[in-house]
Amino acid sequence: MQCDDCKFYIMRTYGAANVGECRCDPPVLGNGYSGWPRVLADDWCGKWEAIPAAKEERMLGEVPL
């Protein structure tokens, strides 16, 4: 159970491999940064939730958008 297996994780490209955004909570503002927290694909937290089957199938290209 890690971020890349969580329904709140969105993969993004920030110049580093395996970096994405956690969309569990609203974006944070302040201290020179605004946006969703950046996390590594193999990070984890206590709010993890499984990816719903329909979303996982779309990610794999098995269900048309």
C-alpha positions in Angstrom: 0.0 0.0 0.0 1.9 3.0 -1.3 1.0 6.2 -3.1 1.1 4.9 -6.7 -1.6 2.3 -5.6 -3.8 5.0 -4.0 -6.9 6.6 -5.6 -5.7 10.1 -4.5 -2.3 9.8 -6.3 -1.9 11.7 -9.6 1.4 11.1 -11.5 3.1 14.3 -12.6 6.4 15.1 -14.2 8.6 17.4 -12.1 11.9 16.4 -13.5 12.2 13.5 -11.1 11.1 9.9 -11.6 8.2 8.6 -9.5 7.0 12.0 -8.3 3.3 12.8 -8.2 0.7 14.8 -6.3 -1.5 13.7 -3.4 -5.1 14.8 -3.9 -6.4 13.6 -0.6 -6.8 17.1 0.9 -7.2 20.5 -0.6 -4.1 22.3 -2.1 -1.8 24.0 0.4 -1.0 27.7 0.1 1.9 29.5 1.8 5.7 29.5 2.4 6.4 30.2 -1.3 4.5 27.0 -2.4 1.0 26.5 -3.5 -0.6 23.3 -4.8 -1.1 19.7 -3.8 1.7 18.0 -1.8 4.3 16.3 -4.0 4.9 12.7 -3.0 7.0 9.9 -4.3 5.3 6.9 -5.8 6.6 4.6 -3.1 5.6 6.9 -0.2 2.6 6.0 2.0 0.3 7.5 4.6 -2.7 6.6 6.8 -5.3 7.9 4.4 -4.5 5.4 1.6 -7.5 4.1 -0.3 -7.5 1.5 -3.1 -7.9 2.6 -6.7 -11.5 1.9 -7.8 -11.5 -0.8 -10.5 -12.9 1.6 -13.2 -10.1 4.1 -12.7 -7.5 1.4 -12.7 -8.8 0.0 -16.0 -8.8 3.5 -17.5 -5.2 3.9 -16.4 -4.3 0.6 -18.2 -6.2 1.7 -21.3 -8.8 -1.1 -21.0 -11.9 1.2 -20.7 -12.5 4.0 -23.2 -12.6 7.5 -21.6 
